[in-house]
Amino acid sequence: MPVVDPNTEPIPDLPPLPISNPAPAPSPEPPPTPTAAFDRSRFQFMSGIPAGETAYIRAEDGNAVLSYRSFASIVGVIAALMTAIVLAAGAAGALLLLMDHRLLPAIAALILSTAFAGMIVMLIPATSVTIFDAGTPAIAITQQPGFSFPSVTYVVTLPDGKPIARIAKSFFSRFGRNRWRLRSTDDFLARGEAVEESFGRALLRKALGKFAPAYQSNLRITWNGEEAGWIIRRPDPAGHADVLDLNPASTLDRRVAVAVAVLVLGSEP
């Protein structure tokens, strides 16, 4: 006989599933906080330290807060002189050929002189210096490898290798005002610079700066369109020289400012 299904109650609708909130995205790690050694606005540097010896960076009270191995070398000065001679000879030769209506040889002379100048610059040893805080690496300044003519770029990194800034300098600034461009690590745009106070002071420094500190020129530091401080090379009324004097209200990373000052004050013997 046929089996009759018993009456069953309708199955009630199931309640909707709860809306799940997506897990919050992990917040980016904050940049490492600068050590107390950088938590100041005035740094006193030592200049003229022979290569390989320890150079100290002192606070206003005279206590050493940072140190690095001096990398001062005469090689860069000699290379700049030789490059200037090669470029001047090439320009003079090209001008004489142009006056003789020989265009192609003039272009060849310019190309060859520029190539030889680039080769001379490439022979300059790359710069790499580590700044220590109480014996512990704080930041490193490393010249980027590769062809560095007409400009050279230095990367400022933390001990874990993370870059915090790039500092670029054109080789041709050696013949005028020294200018160091401060670039962001995100978009490589120039956010600031350290430049000599005037063209006249720059020429006076090149001619007489090695003989008397009074003929040195100071460098003005700007960041995001505002004055961030000065690198004081010429003795001030109190007799202080080789000083990094920063604006306390500036947003420029103190570590980057110290790196610029090390490149400016420590690169020449």
N, C-alpha and C positions, 0 to 999 in steps of 0.2 A: 504494500500500500504506500501511497505517496507520503513523503515526509513534509510536514508543514512547519515552516519556520515560525518560531514564536515571535510575538510582537516585541519590537525593540524600541527603546527611546532614541530620539535623534541625538547625534553626537554634537554637543555644543561647540561653537567656534572657539578656537584657541586664542588666548589673548596675544596681542602683537608682541613681538620680541622687543625688549628694551633697546633704545638707541644707544649704541656704543660710542662713547666719545673717543676720537682718535688720540693716540698717545702723543703728548706734547713733544715737539721736535727738540732735540738736545740743544741747549744754548751753547753758542760758541765759547771756546775757552778764552777767558780774558788774557790780554797780553801780560807777560811777566812784569811785575812791578820792579822798577829800577831800585837798586840797592841804595842804602843810605849814603854811600859815597857820592852818588850823583844828585842827591837831594840838597842842592845848594846852587847859588847863582854866580859864584866867582871861583875860578880855578887859576892857580899859579903854575905855569909850566917852566920846564928847564930846556934851554936851547943850547946848541953847540956840543951836545954830548956825542962822543965818538960812537960809531956803529958797534952794536953788540953789547954796550954797557947799559945799565939800568937807568932809565930816566923816570923821575918822580913827578907826579901832579899833586900839588899841595892845596889845602884849604886856606882860607884867609888867616887862620891862626898859625899857619906855618907847618901844620902836621901833614904828612904824606897820606893821601887817601887812595891814590891809584898809582900804578906803575906800568911800564912797558919797556921792551928792549929797543934801544935807539936804532933807527934804520937810516940815519942821515948818511948821504953818500954824495960824492962829487961827480959821480957818473952822470946823473941827470943834468947837471950844469954843463959838463963837457958835451954831452949829447945835444943839448939845446944850442950851444955855440956852433957845433959842427953842422947841425941841421940848418941853422940860419945862414951859414956860409954856402951850403949846397943850394938852398933855395934862392939866395941872392945871386949866385953864379948862374943858376938856371934862368932866372928872370932877366938878368943882364944879357945873357946869350940870346934869349928869345927876342928881346927888344932889338938887338943888333940885326938879327935875321929878319925881323919885320921891317926894319928900316931899309933893308936890302931887298924887300918885296919877296921874301922866301917864306911863305906861310907854313907849308908843311914841315920844314926843318924847325921852325920856331915852335910849332905845336909839339914836335918830338922832343925838343929840348925841355919844355915845360913838363911833359910827361915823365921823362927820365929823371929830372931833378926831383920831382915829387916822389917818384918811386924810391930813389936813393935816400931821400929824407925819411920816408916811411921805414926803410930797412934799418936806418940808424936808430930810430925810436924803438923798433922791435928788439934791439940788442940791449935795451935798458932792463935790468932785472926787475921782475914783478915785485910789488910791495905786498907784504903780508905781516901784520903786526897784531898782537893780542894785548889787550889792556886788562890788567889784573887788579882785583880788589882784595887786598889782604892775602895775596897768593893764589886766589881763585879766579879763573878766567871770568871776566864780566862781559866784554864784547870783543869781537874780532873785526879787523878791517882787511879785506882781501881784494887785491886787484883782479878784475875779471880776466880770464885768459883769452888769447886770440889776438887778432890784429887790433892795435890800439892807436891807430893814427887816423884822423887828427885828434881824437879825444880818447881819454882813458877813464874807465869807470871803476869805482871801488864799491864793494858791497859791505855794509855793516851788519853783522849777524850776532845773534845771541849764542851762548854756549851750546844750545841744542841745534844750532845750524839755521834757525829761523831768521830770515832777513828782516830788518826793521827800516832800512833806508838804502838808497844808492846815491853815491856822490860822484859827479862827473866833472872833468876838467878838460878843456880844450888845450891842445899843445900850443896853439897860436897865442894863447893868453900870456905865454912867457914873453912875448914881444910887446905886450901892452899891460893892461890891468889884469892881475891874477883874478880869476873868477871860478868859483866852485859851485856847481849847481846841485841842489838837494832835491832828489827825486823820490816820489812815493814808490813803495814796493808793489802797490796794487795796479796803478795805471801808468807807471813810468813817467808821469808828468812832473815837471819841475815845480815844486811847491815853494822853494826859496833858494837863496844863494848867499855865498860869502864872497864879497868883492872888495877890492881895494878902494880906498876913499876917493881917489882922483887919479886921472891919467898922469898929471904932473908929478904927484907923489910916487907913482909907480916907477916912472923914469928915474927919479931921484934915488929911489931905493936900489934900482938895478945898477946905477953908476957908483953910489957912495955908501949904500946900506951896509956893506961888509966892513967898512972902515969905522963907522960910528953909528950907534943905535939911534941917534937923533935924526938920521936920514931915512929911517925905516918908515913904512906906511902901515896904517891900521886897516883892518878889514871890517866892513859893516855886514852883519848877518840879518837877513830878512826871512820871514816865514809867513806864508799865506797873506802876503801884501803888507805885513806889519814888521816893524823893527823888532828883532829878537835879541839883539845884543851886538857886542863888538869883540874882535880879537885884537888886543892892544899890543903892538910890537914896538912902538915908539914910547920911550919913557914918559909917563904922565907927570903932572906937577909934583906928585909925591915920590917920583923916581921909580914907580912900578912899571915893568914891561913884561912882555910874554904872558899876558893875562887874558883869560876868557871871561868876559863880563856880560852876563845874560840878564835880560829883562825878566824879573820874577813873574810877571803876568803872561809871558809868552807861552804858547802851547807847543813850542818846539821841544821834542824829546831831548832831555839833557844828554843822553847817551850819544845821540847823533851830533849834537853841538860839540861834545868833547872829541868825537871822532874827527870832525872837520878841523878842530884846533890842532889835533895831533898831526894831521896831514899837512897843515899849513906851517906849524912851528917845528915839526920834527923831520921834514923831508930834506932840508938843506943843512949842510954842516956849518 
